[in-house]
Amino acid sequence: MTPTQQVMPLSERLRREPFRILFPLGALLAWVAVLPWVLFGTGFIRAWLGTYHALTMTQGFLIAMAFGFLGTMLPRRTGAAPLTTVELLVAVLALVAVPVCLIADLLVGAELAYLIVLGTLVQFALRRLRRTSRPPHPSFVFLPLGLVGGMIGSILIVCSRLGSPALLGPGRALVEEGLLLSLVLSVAPMLASIIEHDRPLADPGERVYRRQRALHLLAGALLFGSFAVQFAVSEQAGVLLRGTIVALEVAWASRPDRFPTVPGLHRRMFWLALLLVPVGELAAGARPALRIPLLHLTFVGGFSLLVFAVSFHVVFLHTGREALARARPWPVALVGTLVLLAAAARACAEHFSRHYFEALATASSLWLAGALIWGAYVMWLISSASGVTEERS
């Protein structure tokens, strides 16, 4: 055993690398979120579970994956303490409570559980970032903006159930788009440099840092202002504004014009998924009558494919499988193919009006198959790794 390695108790490993429990939990949440669409499209159930599906995906699956990534990355970047046992336990229980409450038609309970998850993540992130001597990347201003936006959206959803139904649309938009877009924009520049080019993002000088942070803050203000435009002025104008801001942010801060320079199929997957995030928003703004199906290019081809690519990278490196990070494992190829086919099938479903429900079943089946392979592969990688954890900077 080298001096840089140490055997850790399971509880300590989970605190330092919460992805080991939150990524498998995210996989489980993804499966229970999408399976009802397969059953509905094939006629096994008759209940329309659109709200359950959307909120379990955005408030369960995607948040579990984001929490697992941030909970692992922030202490390593800042040198601060890892998650406490209480923080991790609260997050896990609250994430499980989201779909349980939704399937029981307890929307308020689901939103309270979601607020507990966000509150735990907020206090965790603020404490670690406040204690670091190394400032976070300027794009990290999107992180607090997104978390606050997600909280406001959740509160609006609760208010819609308590007597103000008009607030449901803005609330869901803030939860499903505002928070998730902000999370992507906050970490995408750093991840693009690390995953695509295998080098840490350089810290800018003080003057450049301040200018970049100001520009990111302006973009964040416009991003959340787009929701006011969408629901108070024009839906099309609001969605187009949002897509434009996201596209400009991705182009400026993450440089997708620079194709990945390091071998590894998941790196190409990350690059493509990052491009699809603004593509879906812009397409939805250009065709407002097809806003919901076209937004699935962002949610399925963008968010979920990003989650899969990043989780592959994290698990490969944290389980001592650096060689796989530079290879083309067949599970990675199969997951990417199935998810992209699912995104295309869902985006086109409305064009098959006579077979709409079959198209939904096809899209959800393709995505679920990809998620099952991803989850099984990730859990095998985690469970088959030894108890030795290598400390990385």
Secondary structure, DSSP 8 states (H G I E B T S, - for coil): --TTEEE--HHHHHHH-THHHHHHHHHHHHHHHHHHHHHHHTTS-----HHHHHHHIIIIIHHHHHHHHHHHHHHHHH------HHHHHHHHHHHHHHHHHHHTT-HHHHHHHHHHHHHHHHHHHHHHHHT-SS---GGGGHHHHHHHHHHHHHHHHHHHHTT-GGGHHHHHHIIIIIHHHHHHHHHHHHHIIIIIHSS------HHHHHHHHHHHHHHHHHHHHHHHHHHHT-HHHHHHHHHHHHHHHIIIII-TTS---S--HHHHHHHHHHHHHHHHHHHHHH-GGGHHHHHHIIIIIIIIHHHHHHHHHHHHHHTT-HHHHTS--HHHHHHHHHHHHHHHHHHTGGG-GGGHHHHHHHHHHHHHHHHHHHHHHHHHHHHHS-SEEE---
